[in-house]
Amino acid sequence: GQDMTTVPKASLGQLSCLVHQFLRESGREEASHALEKETATCFDLGHLAQLFFRGKWEECEDYFMSFISKDLEVSTEVKAFRTILAKERYLEALILKDKEEAEYVYTTLLQQFLSPEEQG
């Protein structure tokens, strides 16, 4: 057998995707998503959508950001995604009449994405 340090990076990515597939097919979804996030080799849009629609805002952002390189973190597209998450989280807090959460999201999360005109 080869030492893992001599296996080409592409092969490791393929191996990771095969393990990911095995985990999903054997009903180990949580382990599968942990592997996706840790290796950033197999993005699962369905999982991201589930996190979003279940209101798991921090998990959703963490999962998404685990696939984003450091140089892209400030891109317009990434900022747009993170803004949408913050707005949805804020709206959910308003609907649930969770004043503390709404205030936190608005003052801490949303302010970093709003333009000066939007901040009013």
N, C-alpha and C positions, 0 to 999 in steps of 0.2 A: 504494500500500500504506500501511497504517496504521503509525504508530510504535508499537512494543511497549508504550510507557508509556501509550498511550491505549486499549489493548485491555482490556475488562472482565476482572476476576479470574476470573469464572466461565468465560469463554471460554478463558482460559489453562489452567484446570483441565481443560476438555474437550479442548483441544488436546494437553495432556500425556497424557491417557488414550488419545487416538488414536495418538500416537507410541508409547506403551507397547504398545498392541495391535499396531501395525506391527512393532515390535521382536520381540515374542513370535512372531508369525506368520512372521517371516523367520529364526527360529532364533537370535536374539540375546538369549537369556535373561539373561545376565549384565548386559548393558546395560539391559535392561528392568527388572531388579530395582534396579539403581543409580538409574535414573530414578524408580522408585516411591519409593525411600528419600529421594532428594534433594528431590523435589517434594511428597511426602506427599499425593498426590492419588489414587492407585490402590492400595489395599491388596490384597495377594494372600495370602489365607489358606493356599492350597496351598503357596506358597513358605515361609511361616512354618512350616507343618507339616513340610516337607522339612528345613528347618534343624534343627528340634527333633528329629526322628527320626534324623537323621544325627549328633546330638550336637554340633552347631555352636552351642554355648551363647552365646558372645559375639556372634556374627553374628545369632543369633535375637533376643537382647535388643536389639541395636542397631537391627535392622530394625523390631521392634515399637515401640521407643521413638521412632523417627523420625516416627511417626504420632500421638504423644501430646503434647498441648500442655503447656507448663511448669506451668500451674495444676493439671493432672490427674496429674502425676508422683507425687504423694503420696496419690492416691486409694486406697481399699481394693482396688479391682479391679486396679490396676496393681501394687500391692504383692503381691497374691496371685499374679499372673502371674510376677513376678520371683522370688518365693519358690519357686514350682514349678520354675522353671528352675534355681535354686540347688540345690534338693533333688535334682533329676534329675542335675545335674552331680556332686554329692557322691556319690550312689549309684553312678554310673558309675565314679568314681574308686575307690570301695571295691571294686566288682566287678573292676576291672582291677588292683587292689592297688597303686594309685598313691598311696602314703602322702603324698607331698609335695603333690599336687594336692588330695587329700581334706582335708588340714590347711589348705591355703590357702582352699578353698571354705568350710570350716566356720568358720574364724576370721575371714575377711575378708568373705565374701558372706552366709552364712547368719545370722551373729550380728545383722546389722542388721535382719533380718525376724522373728527369734524373740522371743516374749514373755519376760518375766523368768522365768516358770514353766518354759518350754521350755528356757531357757538353763541351768537347774539349777545 
